[in-house]
Amino acid sequence: MRVKCVICDSINELDDDLPLAKKLRNRPIHTYMCTECHGRISVNTESRLATGNFRFFRTSSPIDEEF
């Protein structure tokens, strides 16, 4: 299965039997992100989280206070 990264537009090949390929095929709302972009975003998120000014808004407020 050919997939395209939503950030850098690189085209990669996924095996058809991988769970990610099945998820992308069955649920078109899910998007693919290459490993380089995923790593870059995770490093940037961890650095913003380390500053103390970053909050996760998808969780409830008592969990946010523990951070």
PDB file of N, H, CA, C and O in Angstrom:
ATOM      1  N   MET A   1       0.848  -1.168   0.000  1.00  0.00           N
ATOM      2  CA  MET A   1       0.000   0.000   0.000  1.00  0.00           C
ATOM      3  C   MET A   1       0.900   1.240   0.000  1.00  0.00           C
ATOM      4  O   MET A   1       1.812   1.350   0.820  1.00  0.00           O
ATOM      5  N   ARG A   2       0.648   2.140  -0.893  1.00  0.00           N
ATOM      6  H   ARG A   2      -0.093   2.051  -1.559  1.00  0.00           H
ATOM      7  CA  ARG A   2       1.399   3.390  -0.955  1.00  0.00           C
ATOM      8  C   ARG A   2       0.704   4.425  -0.095  1.00  0.00           C
ATOM      9  O   ARG A   2      -0.508   4.616  -0.193  1.00  0.00           O
ATOM     10  N   VAL A   3       1.477   5.093   0.750  1.00  0.00           N
ATOM     11  H   VAL A   3       2.461   4.938   0.829  1.00  0.00           H
ATOM     12  CA  VAL A   3       0.934   6.122   1.637  1.00  0.00           C
ATOM     13  C   VAL A   3       1.777   7.387   1.507  1.00  0.00           C
ATOM     14  O   VAL A   3       2.952   7.338   1.143  1.00  0.00           O
ATOM     15  N   LYS A   4       1.150   8.511   1.811  1.00  0.00           N
ATOM     16  H   LYS A   4       0.196   8.551   2.106  1.00  0.00           H
ATOM     17  CA  LYS A   4       1.822   9.800   1.701  1.00  0.00           C
ATOM     18  C   LYS A   4       1.761  10.499   3.050  1.00  0.00           C
ATOM     19  O   LYS A   4       0.694  10.593   3.657  1.00  0.00           O
ATOM     20  N   CYS A   5       2.896  10.985   3.515  1.00  0.00           N
ATOM     21  H   CYS A   5       3.762  10.908   3.022  1.00  0.00           H
ATOM     22  CA  CYS A   5       2.976  11.692   4.794  1.00  0.00           C
ATOM     23  C   CYS A   5       2.222  13.022   4.673  1.00  0.00           C
ATOM     24  O   CYS A   5       2.349  13.726   3.671  1.00  0.00           O
ATOM     25  N   VAL A   6       1.442  13.354   5.696  1.00  0.00           N
ATOM     26  H   VAL A   6       1.339  12.782   6.510  1.00  0.00           H
ATOM     27  CA  VAL A   6       0.651  14.578   5.645  1.00  0.00           C
ATOM     28  C   VAL A   6       1.488  15.826   5.876  1.00  0.00           C
ATOM     29  O   VAL A   6       1.035  16.931   5.575  1.00  0.00           O
ATOM     30  N   ILE A   7       2.702  15.677   6.406  1.00  0.00           N
ATOM     31  H   ILE A   7       3.070  14.780   6.651  1.00  0.00           H
ATOM     32  CA  ILE A   7       3.527  16.847   6.703  1.00  0.00           C
ATOM     33  C   ILE A   7       4.552  17.100   5.609  1.00  0.00           C
ATOM     34  O   ILE A   7       4.621  18.203   5.066  1.00  0.00           O
ATOM     35  N   CYS A   8       5.352  16.085   5.279  1.00  0.00           N
ATOM     36  H   CYS A   8       5.296  15.189   5.719  1.00  0.00           H
ATOM     37  CA  CYS A   8       6.447  16.306   4.331  1.00  0.00           C
ATOM     38  C   CYS A   8       6.139  15.793   2.925  1.00  0.00           C
ATOM     39  O   CYS A   8       6.970  15.945   2.029  1.00  0.00           O
ATOM     40  N   ASP A   9       4.985  15.199   2.709  1.00  0.00           N
ATOM     41  H   ASP A   9       4.310  15.076   3.437  1.00  0.00           H
ATOM     42  CA  ASP A   9       4.538  14.709   1.399  1.00  0.00           C
ATOM     43  C   ASP A   9       5.452  13.636   0.807  1.00  0.00           C
ATOM     44  O   ASP A   9       5.482  13.461  -0.411  1.00  0.00           O
ATOM     45  N   SER A  10       6.190  12.923   1.643  1.00  0.00           N
ATOM     46  H   SER A  10       6.166  13.065   2.632  1.00  0.00           H
ATOM     47  CA  SER A  10       6.997  11.822   1.127  1.00  0.00           C
ATOM     48  C   SER A  10       6.093  10.599   0.949  1.00  0.00           C
ATOM     49  O   SER A  10       5.179  10.373   1.742  1.00  0.00           O
ATOM     50  N   ILE A  11       6.355   9.827  -0.082  1.00  0.00           N
ATOM     51  H   ILE A  11       7.098  10.010  -0.726  1.00  0.00           H
ATOM     52  CA  ILE A  11       5.556   8.647  -0.385  1.00  0.00           C
ATOM     53  C   ILE A  11       6.326   7.415   0.073  1.00  0.00           C
ATOM     54  O   ILE A  11       7.479   7.213  -0.310  1.00  0.00           O
ATOM     55  N   ASN A  12       5.676   6.592   0.898  1.00  0.00           N
ATOM     56  H   ASN A  12       4.740   6.757   1.209  1.00  0.00           H
ATOM     57  CA  ASN A  12       6.277   5.385   1.435  1.00  0.00           C
ATOM     58  C   ASN A  12       5.419   4.181   1.074  1.00  0.00           C
ATOM     59  O   ASN A  12       4.268   4.321   0.658  1.00  0.00           O
ATOM     60  N   GLU A  13       5.986   3.024   1.236  1.00  0.00           N
ATOM     61  H   GLU A  13       6.920   2.910   1.574  1.00  0.00           H
ATOM     62  CA  GLU A  13       5.301   1.771   0.945  1.00  0.00           C
ATOM     63  C   GLU A  13       5.069   1.014   2.255  1.00  0.00           C
ATOM     64  O   GLU A  13       6.012   0.779   3.011  1.00  0.00           O
ATOM     65  N   LEU A  14       3.820   0.633   2.523  1.00  0.00           N
ATOM     66  H   LEU A  14       3.054   0.824   1.908  1.00  0.00           H
ATOM     67  CA  LEU A  14       3.476  -0.158   3.694  1.00  0.00           C
ATOM     68  C   LEU A  14       3.028  -1.543   3.244  1.00  0.00           C
ATOM     69  O   LEU A  14       2.397  -1.693   2.197  1.00  0.00           O
ATOM     70  N   ASP A  15       3.361  -2.550   4.045  1.00  0.00           N
ATOM     71  H   ASP A  15       3.874  -2.427   4.895  1.00  0.00           H
ATOM     72  CA  ASP A  15       2.878  -3.894   3.785  1.00  0.00           C
ATOM     73  C   ASP A  15       1.370  -3.912   3.998  1.00  0.00           C
ATOM     74  O   ASP A  15       0.877  -3.297   4.944  1.00  0.00           O
ATOM     75  N   ASP A  16       0.632  -4.601   3.143  1.00  0.00           N
ATOM     76  H   ASP A  16       1.032  -5.101   2.375  1.00  0.00           H
ATOM     77  CA  ASP A  16      -0.824  -4.619   3.217  1.00  0.00           C
ATOM     78  C   ASP A  16      -1.357  -5.290   4.472  1.00  0.00           C
ATOM     79  O   ASP A  16      -2.506  -5.055   4.848  1.00  0.00           O
ATOM     80  N   ASP A  17      -0.551  -6.121   5.132  1.00  0.00           N
ATOM     81  H   ASP A  17       0.382  -6.311   4.826  1.00  0.00           H
ATOM     82  CA  ASP A  17      -1.023  -6.849   6.303  1.00  0.00           C
ATOM     83  C   ASP A  17      -0.747  -6.137   7.619  1.00  0.00           C
ATOM     84  O   ASP A  17      -1.138  -6.638   8.673  1.00  0.00           O
ATOM     85  N   LEU A  18      -0.098  -5.002   7.592  1.00  0.00           N
ATOM     86  H   LEU A  18       0.220  -4.595   6.736  1.00  0.00           H
ATOM     87  CA  LEU A  18       0.193  -4.266   8.816  1.00  0.00           C
ATOM     88  C   LEU A  18      -1.086  -3.676   9.405  1.00  0.00           C
ATOM     89  O   LEU A  18      -1.985  -3.290   8.657  1.00  0.00           O
ATOM     90  N   PRO A  19      -1.181  -3.599  10.724  1.00  0.00           N
ATOM     91  CA  PRO A  19      -2.367  -2.992  11.342  1.00  0.00           C
ATOM     92  C   PRO A  19      -2.572  -1.525  10.931  1.00  0.00           C
ATOM     93  O   PRO A  19      -3.708  -1.071  10.793  1.00  0.00           O
ATOM     94  N   LEU A  20      -1.479  -0.795  10.738  1.00  0.00           N
ATOM     95  H   LEU A  20      -0.556  -1.164  10.850  1.00  0.00           H
ATOM     96  CA  LEU A  20      -1.599   0.598  10.304  1.00  0.00           C
ATOM     97  C   LEU A  20      -2.211   0.692   8.916  1.00  0.00           C
ATOM     98  O   LEU A  20      -3.033   1.573   8.663  1.00  0.00           O
ATOM     99  N   ALA A  21      -1.824  -0.198   8.017  1.00  0.00           N
ATOM    100  H   ALA A  21      -1.156  -0.913   8.223  1.00  0.00           H
ATOM    101  CA  ALA A  21      -2.389  -0.193   6.668  1.00  0.00           C
ATOM    102  C   ALA A  21      -3.874  -0.514   6.703  1.00  0.00           C
ATOM    103  O   ALA A  21      -4.659   0.082   5.966  1.00  0.00           O
ATOM    104  N   LYS A  22      -4.256  -1.443   7.548  1.00  0.00           N
ATOM    105  H   LYS A  22      -3.619  -1.927   8.147  1.00  0.00           H
ATOM    106  CA  LYS A  22      -5.678  -1.780   7.665  1.00  0.00           C
ATOM    107  C   LYS A  22      -6.466  -0.620   8.249  1.00  0.00           C
ATOM    108  O   LYS A  22      -7.592  -0.360   7.826  1.00  0.00           O
ATOM    109  N   LYS A  23      -5.884   0.082   9.219  1.00  0.00           N
ATOM    110  H   LYS A  23      -4.969  -0.129   9.562  1.00  0.00           H
ATOM    111  CA  LYS A  23      -6.566   1.229   9.808  1.00  0.00           C
ATOM    112  C   LYS A  23      -6.751   2.345   8.780  1.00  0.00           C
ATOM    113  O   LYS A  23      -7.809   2.971   8.717  1.00  0.00           O
ATOM    114  N   LEU A  24      -5.723   2.588   7.982  1.00  0.00           N
ATOM    115  H   LEU A  24      -4.863   2.079   8.033  1.00  0.00           H
ATOM    116  CA  LEU A  24      -5.817   3.636   6.966  1.00  0.00           C
ATOM    117  C   LEU A  24      -6.815   3.265   5.880  1.00  0.00           C
ATOM    118  O   LEU A  24      -7.496   4.134   5.336  1.00  0.00           O
ATOM    119  N   ARG A  25      -6.904   1.994   5.567  1.00  0.00           N
ATOM    120  H   ARG A  25      -6.351   1.288   6.010  1.00  0.00           H
ATOM    121  CA  ARG A  25      -7.824   1.546   4.529  1.00  0.00           C
ATOM    122  C   ARG A  25      -9.276   1.593   5.004  1.00  0.00           C
ATOM    123  O   ARG A  25     -10.163   1.984   4.245  1.00  0.00           O
ATOM    124  N   ASN A  26      -9.522   1.198   6.246  1.00  0.00           N
ATOM    125  H   ASN A  26      -8.801   0.879   6.862  1.00  0.00           H
ATOM    126  CA  ASN A  26     -10.892   1.088   6.737  1.00  0.00           C
ATOM    127  C   ASN A  26     -11.445   2.378   7.308  1.00  0.00           C
ATOM    128  O   ASN A  26     -12.661   2.569   7.334  1.00  0.00           O
ATOM    129  N   ARG A  27     -10.583   3.260   7.762  1.00  0.00           N
ATOM    130  H   ARG A  27      -9.595   3.105   7.740  1.00  0.00           H
ATOM    131  CA  ARG A  27     -11.029   4.532   8.335  1.00  0.00           C
ATOM    132  C   ARG A  27     -10.295   5.669   7.642  1.00  0.00           C
ATOM    133  O   ARG A  27      -9.172   5.998   8.025  1.00  0.00           O
ATOM    134  N   PRO A  28     -10.893   6.263   6.652  1.00  0.00           N
ATOM    135  CA  PRO A  28     -10.183   7.298   5.870  1.00  0.00           C
ATOM    136  C   PRO A  28      -9.868   8.572   6.653  1.00  0.00           C
ATOM    137  O   PRO A  28      -9.074   9.388   6.183  1.00  0.00           O
ATOM    138  N   ILE A  29     -10.456   8.768   7.817  1.00  0.00           N
ATOM    139  H   ILE A  29     -11.101   8.106   8.198  1.00  0.00           H
ATOM    140  CA  ILE A  29     -10.164   9.966   8.595  1.00  0.00           C
ATOM    141  C   ILE A  29      -8.763   9.901   9.199  1.00  0.00           C
ATOM    142  O   ILE A  29      -8.176  10.941   9.499  1.00  0.00           O
ATOM    143  N   HIS A  30      -8.220   8.700   9.382  1.00  0.00           N
ATOM    144  H   HIS A  30      -8.697   7.856   9.139  1.00  0.00           H
ATOM    145  CA  HIS A  30      -6.869   8.550   9.916  1.00  0.00           C
ATOM    146  C   HIS A  30      -5.857   8.925   8.846  1.00  0.00           C
ATOM    147  O   HIS A  30      -6.045   8.610   7.671  1.00  0.00           O
ATOM    148  N   THR A  31      -4.793   9.590   9.247  1.00  0.00           N
ATOM    149  H   THR A  31      -4.641   9.846  10.202  1.00  0.00           H
ATOM    150  CA  THR A  31      -3.770  10.019   8.299  1.00  0.00           C
ATOM    151  C   THR A  31      -2.445   9.365   8.642  1.00  0.00           C
ATOM    152  O   THR A  31      -2.234   8.916   9.769  1.00  0.00           O
ATOM    153  N   TYR A  32      -1.561   9.315   7.670  1.00  0.00           N
ATOM    154  H   TYR A  32      -1.732   9.680   6.755  1.00  0.00           H
ATOM    155  CA  TYR A  32      -0.252   8.691   7.830  1.00  0.00           C
ATOM    156  C   TYR A  32       0.800   9.758   8.059  1.00  0.00           C
ATOM    157  O   TYR A  32       0.787  10.808   7.416  1.00  0.00           O
ATOM    158  N   MET A  33       1.714   9.480   8.985  1.00  0.00           N
ATOM    159  H   MET A  33       1.724   8.627   9.507  1.00  0.00           H
ATOM    160  CA  MET A  33       2.844  10.352   9.231  1.00  0.00           C
ATOM    161  C   MET A  33       4.110   9.491   9.228  1.00  0.00           C
ATOM    162  O   MET A  33       4.163   8.469   9.913  1.00  0.00           O
ATOM    163  N   CYS A  34       5.118   9.890   8.469  1.00  0.00           N
ATOM    164  H   CYS A  34       5.075  10.720   7.912  1.00  0.00           H
ATOM    165  CA  CYS A  34       6.349   9.107   8.377  1.00  0.00           C
ATOM    166  C   CYS A  34       7.094   9.138   9.715  1.00  0.00           C
ATOM    167  O   CYS A  34       6.804   9.966  10.578  1.00  0.00           O
ATOM    168  N   THR A  35       8.044   8.238   9.870  1.00  0.00           N
ATOM    169  H   THR A  35       8.280   7.565   9.169  1.00  0.00           H
ATOM    170  CA  THR A  35       8.756   8.111  11.150  1.00  0.00           C
ATOM    171  C   THR A  35       9.606   9.344  11.451  1.00  0.00           C
ATOM    172  O   THR A  35       9.760   9.711  12.616  1.00  0.00           O
ATOM    173  N   GLU A  36      10.159   9.989  10.423  1.00  0.00           N
ATOM    174  H   GLU A  36      10.034   9.691   9.476  1.00  0.00           H
ATOM    175  CA  GLU A  36      10.972  11.189  10.649  1.00  0.00           C
ATOM    176  C   GLU A  36      10.120  12.326  11.195  1.00  0.00           C
ATOM    177  O   GLU A  36      10.517  13.001  12.144  1.00  0.00           O
ATOM    178  N   CYS A  37       8.950  12.541  10.601  1.00  0.00           N
ATOM    179  H   CYS A  37       8.627  11.993   9.830  1.00  0.00           H
ATOM    180  CA  CYS A  37       8.059  13.610  11.071  1.00  0.00           C
ATOM    181  C   CYS A  37       7.506  13.283  12.452  1.00  0.00           C
ATOM    182  O   CYS A  37       7.393  14.170  13.299  1.00  0.00           O
ATOM    183  N   HIS A  38       7.164  12.030  12.686  1.00  0.00           N
ATOM    184  H   HIS A  38       7.257  11.310  11.999  1.00  0.00           H
ATOM    185  CA  HIS A  38       6.647  11.625  13.986  1.00  0.00           C
ATOM    186  C   HIS A  38       7.699  11.839  15.079  1.00  0.00           C
ATOM    187  O   HIS A  38       7.376  12.314  16.168  1.00  0.00           O
ATOM    188  N   GLY A  39       8.934  11.495  14.792  1.00  0.00           N
ATOM    189  H   GLY A  39       9.196  11.109  13.907  1.00  0.00           H
ATOM    190  CA  GLY A  39      10.014  11.709  15.753  1.00  0.00           C
ATOM    191  C   GLY A  39      10.268  13.177  16.013  1.00  0.00           C
ATOM    192  O   GLY A  39      10.484  13.582  17.155  1.00  0.00           O
ATOM    193  N   ARG A  40      10.244  13.984  14.952  1.00  0.00           N
ATOM    194  H   ARG A  40      10.069  13.656  14.024  1.00  0.00           H
ATOM    195  CA  ARG A  40      10.477  15.417  15.096  1.00  0.00           C
ATOM    196  C   ARG A  40       9.378  16.065  15.938  1.00  0.00           C
ATOM    197  O   ARG A  40       9.669  16.913  16.782  1.00  0.00           O
ATOM    198  N   ILE A  41       8.130  15.681  15.720  1.00  0.00           N
ATOM    199  H   ILE A  41       7.894  14.992  15.034  1.00  0.00           H
ATOM    200  CA  ILE A  41       7.023  16.244  16.481  1.00  0.00           C
ATOM    201  C   ILE A  41       7.096  15.804  17.938  1.00  0.00           C
ATOM    202  O   ILE A  41       6.819  16.600  18.835  1.00  0.00           O
ATOM    203  N   SER A  42       7.464  14.552  18.188  1.00  0.00           N
ATOM    204  H   SER A  42       7.689  13.905  17.460  1.00  0.00           H
ATOM    205  CA  SER A  42       7.549  14.082  19.573  1.00  0.00           C
ATOM    206  C   SER A  42       8.666  14.793  20.332  1.00  0.00           C
ATOM    207  O   SER A  42       8.500  15.108  21.511  1.00  0.00           O
ATOM    208  N   VAL A  43       9.795  15.049  19.683  1.00  0.00           N
ATOM    209  H   VAL A  43       9.930  14.793  18.726  1.00  0.00           H
ATOM    210  CA  VAL A  43      10.896  15.785  20.332  1.00  0.00           C
ATOM    211  C   VAL A  43      10.470  17.214  20.641  1.00  0.00           C
ATOM    212  O   VAL A  43      10.754  17.726  21.724  1.00  0.00           O
ATOM    213  N   ASN A  44       9.785  17.864  19.692  1.00  0.00           N
ATOM    214  H   ASN A  44       9.554  17.448  18.813  1.00  0.00           H
ATOM    215  CA  ASN A  44       9.332  19.239  19.933  1.00  0.00           C
ATOM    216  C   ASN A  44       8.295  19.289  21.045  1.00  0.00           C
ATOM    217  O   ASN A  44       8.307  20.214  21.856  1.00  0.00           O
ATOM    218  N   THR A  45       7.401  18.311  21.096  1.00  0.00           N
ATOM    219  H   THR A  45       7.392  17.559  20.437  1.00  0.00           H
ATOM    220  CA  THR A  45       6.384  18.273  22.136  1.00  0.00           C
ATOM    221  C   THR A  45       7.010  18.052  23.504  1.00  0.00           C
ATOM    222  O   THR A  45       6.604  18.681  24.481  1.00  0.00           O
ATOM    223  N   GLU A  46       7.993  17.164  23.581  1.00  0.00           N
ATOM    224  H   GLU A  46       8.323  16.653  22.787  1.00  0.00           H
ATOM    225  CA  GLU A  46       8.673  16.927  24.854  1.00  0.00           C
ATOM    226  C   GLU A  46       9.428  18.163  25.327  1.00  0.00           C
ATOM    227  O   GLU A  46       9.481  18.431  26.527  1.00  0.00           O
ATOM    228  N   SER A  47      10.010  18.918  24.400  1.00  0.00           N
ATOM    229  H   SER A  47       9.967  18.699  23.425  1.00  0.00           H
ATOM    230  CA  SER A  47      10.726  20.129  24.798  1.00  0.00           C
ATOM    231  C   SER A  47       9.746  21.208  25.269  1.00  0.00           C
ATOM    232  O   SER A  47      10.051  21.939  26.211  1.00  0.00           O
ATOM    233  N   ARG A  48       8.581  21.320  24.635  1.00  0.00           N
ATOM    234  H   ARG A  48       8.333  20.726  23.870  1.00  0.00           H
ATOM    235  CA  ARG A  48       7.577  22.278  25.097  1.00  0.00           C
ATOM    236  C   ARG A  48       6.998  21.857  26.440  1.00  0.00           C
ATOM    237  O   ARG A  48       6.713  22.704  27.287  1.00  0.00           O
ATOM    238  N   LEU A  49       6.822  20.561  26.639  1.00  0.00           N
ATOM    239  H   LEU A  49       7.054  19.873  25.951  1.00  0.00           H
ATOM    240  CA  LEU A  49       6.316  20.060  27.911  1.00  0.00           C
ATOM    241  C   LEU A  49       7.309  20.322  29.038  1.00  0.00           C
ATOM    242  O   LEU A  49       6.902  20.565  30.174  1.00  0.00           O
ATOM    243  N   ALA A  50       8.592  20.278  28.743  1.00  0.00           N
ATOM    244  H   ALA A  50       8.923  20.081  27.820  1.00  0.00           H
ATOM    245  CA  ALA A  50       9.626  20.511  29.752  1.00  0.00           C
ATOM    246  C   ALA A  50       9.666  21.972  30.200  1.00  0.00           C
ATOM    247  O   ALA A  50      10.142  22.256  31.299  1.00  0.00           O
ATOM    248  N   THR A  51       9.182  22.897  29.386  1.00  0.00           N
ATOM    249  H   THR A  51       8.795  22.666  28.493  1.00  0.00           H
ATOM    250  CA  THR A  51       9.191  24.303  29.773  1.00  0.00           C
ATOM    251  C   THR A  51       8.181  24.605  30.865  1.00  0.00           C
ATOM    252  O   THR A  51       8.352  25.565  31.616  1.00  0.00           O
ATOM    253  N   GLY A  52       7.126  23.796  30.965  1.00  0.00           N
ATOM    254  H   GLY A  52       6.987  23.016  30.355  1.00  0.00           H
ATOM    255  CA  GLY A  52       6.102  24.021  31.978  1.00  0.00           C
ATOM    256  C   GLY A  52       4.952  24.877  31.504  1.00  0.00           C
ATOM    257  O   GLY A  52       3.983  25.056  32.241  1.00  0.00           O
ATOM    258  N   ASN A  53       5.025  25.416  30.290  1.00  0.00           N
ATOM    259  H   ASN A  53       5.812  25.270  29.691  1.00  0.00           H
ATOM    260  CA  ASN A  53       3.959  26.262  29.756  1.00  0.00           C
ATOM    261  C   ASN A  53       3.025  25.508  28.819  1.00  0.00           C
ATOM    262  O   ASN A  53       2.153  26.118  28.201  1.00  0.00           O
ATOM    263  N   PHE A  54       3.186  24.226  28.704  1.00  0.00           N
ATOM    264  H   PHE A  54       3.895  23.731  29.206  1.00  0.00           H
ATOM    265  CA  PHE A  54       2.418  23.422  27.768  1.00  0.00           C
ATOM    266  C   PHE A  54       1.400  22.601  28.539  1.00  0.00           C
ATOM    267  O   PHE A  54       1.749  21.949  29.522  1.00  0.00           O
ATOM    268  N   ARG A  55       0.132  22.623  28.101  1.00  0.00           N
ATOM    269  H   ARG A  55      -0.151  23.153  27.302  1.00  0.00           H
ATOM    270  CA  ARG A  55      -0.919  21.846  28.749  1.00  0.00           C
ATOM    271  C   ARG A  55      -1.613  20.967  27.727  1.00  0.00           C
ATOM    272  O   ARG A  55      -1.821  21.371  26.583  1.00  0.00           O
ATOM    273  N   PHE A  56      -1.970  19.759  28.150  1.00  0.00           N
ATOM    274  H   PHE A  56      -1.801  19.431  29.079  1.00  0.00           H
ATOM    275  CA  PHE A  56      -2.777  18.885  27.320  1.00  0.00           C
ATOM    276  C   PHE A  56      -4.237  19.224  27.572  1.00  0.00           C
ATOM    277  O   PHE A  56      -4.701  19.106  28.706  1.00  0.00           O
ATOM    278  N   PHE A  57      -4.972  19.641  26.555  1.00  0.00           N
ATOM    279  H   PHE A  57      -4.596  19.737  25.633  1.00  0.00           H
ATOM    280  CA  PHE A  57      -6.369  20.014  26.720  1.00  0.00           C
ATOM    281  C   PHE A  57      -7.315  18.847  26.498  1.00  0.00           C
ATOM    282  O   PHE A  57      -8.523  18.996  26.683  1.00  0.00           O
ATOM    283  N   ARG A  58      -6.804  17.698  26.109  1.00  0.00           N
ATOM    284  H   ARG A  58      -5.823  17.576  25.958  1.00  0.00           H
ATOM    285  CA  ARG A  58      -7.676  16.561  25.851  1.00  0.00           C
ATOM    286  C   ARG A  58      -7.965  15.748  27.109  1.00  0.00           C
ATOM    287  O   ARG A  58      -8.776  14.824  27.056  1.00  0.00           O
ATOM    288  N   THR A  59      -7.332  16.061  28.233  1.00  0.00           N
ATOM    289  H   THR A  59      -6.673  16.812  28.275  1.00  0.00           H
ATOM    290  CA  THR A  59      -7.543  15.329  29.467  1.00  0.00           C
ATOM    291  C   THR A  59      -8.378  16.161  30.430  1.00  0.00           C
ATOM    292  O   THR A  59      -8.625  17.342  30.185  1.00  0.00           O
ATOM    293  N   SER A  60      -8.804  15.555  31.506  1.00  0.00           N
ATOM    294  H   SER A  60      -8.604  14.596  31.705  1.00  0.00           H
ATOM    295  CA  SER A  60      -9.583  16.274  32.498  1.00  0.00           C
ATOM    296  C   SER A  60      -8.667  17.133  33.368  1.00  0.00           C
ATOM    297  O   SER A  60      -7.460  16.897  33.421  1.00  0.00           O
ATOM    298  N   SER A  61      -9.227  18.112  34.039  1.00  0.00           N
ATOM    299  H   SER A  61     -10.208  18.304  33.996  1.00  0.00           H
ATOM    300  CA  SER A  61      -8.419  19.054  34.797  1.00  0.00           C
ATOM    301  C   SER A  61      -7.682  18.432  35.987  1.00  0.00           C
ATOM    302  O   SER A  61      -6.554  18.854  36.243  1.00  0.00           O
ATOM    303  N   PRO A  62      -8.230  17.454  36.743  1.00  0.00           N
ATOM    304  CA  PRO A  62      -7.426  16.883  37.839  1.00  0.00           C
ATOM    305  C   PRO A  62      -6.168  16.183  37.354  1.00  0.00           C
ATOM    306  O   PRO A  62      -5.164  16.172  38.065  1.00  0.00           O
ATOM    307  N   ILE A  63      -6.193  15.609  36.186  1.00  0.00           N
ATOM    308  H   ILE A  63      -7.009  15.618  35.608  1.00  0.00           H
ATOM    309  CA  ILE A  63      -5.012  14.948  35.638  1.00  0.00           C
ATOM    310  C   ILE A  63      -3.993  15.998  35.208  1.00  0.00           C
ATOM    311  O   ILE A  63      -2.789  15.796  35.369  1.00  0.00           O
ATOM    312  N   ASP A  64      -4.474  17.136  34.654  1.00  0.00           N
ATOM    313  H   ASP A  64      -5.451  17.300  34.524  1.00  0.00           H
ATOM    314  CA  ASP A  64      -3.571  18.205  34.243  1.00  0.00           C
ATOM    315  C   ASP A  64      -2.815  18.789  35.422  1.00  0.00           C
ATOM    316  O   ASP A  64      -1.663  19.196  35.274  1.00  0.00           O
ATOM    317  N   GLU A  65      -3.432  18.837  36.571  1.00  0.00           N
ATOM    318  H   GLU A  65      -4.368  18.506  36.691  1.00  0.00           H
ATOM    319  CA  GLU A  65      -2.788  19.433  37.728  1.00  0.00           C
ATOM    320  C   GLU A  65      -1.628  18.579  38.226  1.00  0.00           C
ATOM    321  O   GLU A  65      -0.720  19.090  38.881  1.00  0.00           O
ATOM    322  N   GLU A  66      -1.650  17.271  37.918  1.00  0.00           N
ATOM    323  H   GLU A  66      -2.388  16.856  37.385  1.00  0.00           H
ATOM    324  CA  GLU A  66      -0.567  16.395  38.325  1.00  0.00           C
ATOM    325  C   GLU A  66       0.713  16.655  37.542  1.00  0.00           C
ATOM    326  O   GLU A  66       1.805  16.362  38.028  1.00  0.00           O
ATOM    327  N   PHE A  67       0.590  17.205  36.331  1.00  0.00           N
ATOM    328  H   PHE A  67      -0.297  17.443  35.936  1.00  0.00           H
ATOM    329  CA  PHE A  67       1.765  17.506  35.542  1.00  0.00           C
ATOM    330  C   PHE A  67       2.495  18.626  36.214  1.00  0.00           C
ATOM    331  O   PHE A  67       3.537  19.064  35.727  1.00  0.00           O
TER     332      PHE A  67
END
